[in-house]
């Protein structure tokens, strides 16, 4: 479901998120990243309306990394304050990942690329290449399933081992890549036939602009970060 977080300018949202991730890296106490993680989580709960099952699945690798940081720093560390250092590193992973997921889960890839091209002056050739590649992903997935089904009909095999599946991957990958190359070539010819030159001086059917909510988002994260610093200093 679309919320005001989804409607923010992706370039501004990315820059604001990156600034606070970069700023958070300079604080080494365990409380500031923990408070930042909790505050960003509250913002996501109140405003994002994201799929929390997907959020948990994406957060799982970061959680394992945080546990690994804590374990290696605490068990193999020699400093007296290794517990605080271990907690700081692990909480920092959670804070970084929550900010990253706040951006990723509330941003449309198509709008993000268009914003990069319009606001940050990304090369149109590169931008449209990314857009075409993104559009190809579901097509490649369907073709992969079709090729596997056709091969299973031709050579039905029961109780396949993991090694036999790995050995059969080239028979799937080669026709899949060949089809992708043909589609990319046809798309390139079609874009040139319709007058696409890659020039930066061009008009856009879908314009991505910024509005006051982008500045509200920056102000909100600034307030949250400032409060986390103040509270963390007293803990």
Secondary structure, DSSP 8 states (H G I E B T S, - for coil): ---TTTTS-HHHHHHHHHHHHHHHTT--SHHHHHHHHHHHHHHIIIII---HHHHHHHHHHHHHHHHHHHHHHHHH--STTHHHHHHHHHHHHHHHHHHHHHHHTT--HHHHHHHHHHTS---HHHHHHHHHHHHHHHHHHHHHHHHHHHHHHHS--SS--HHHHHHTHHHHHHHHHHHHHHHHHHHHHHHHHTT----SS---SS-----HHHHHHHHHHHHHHHHHHHHHHH-
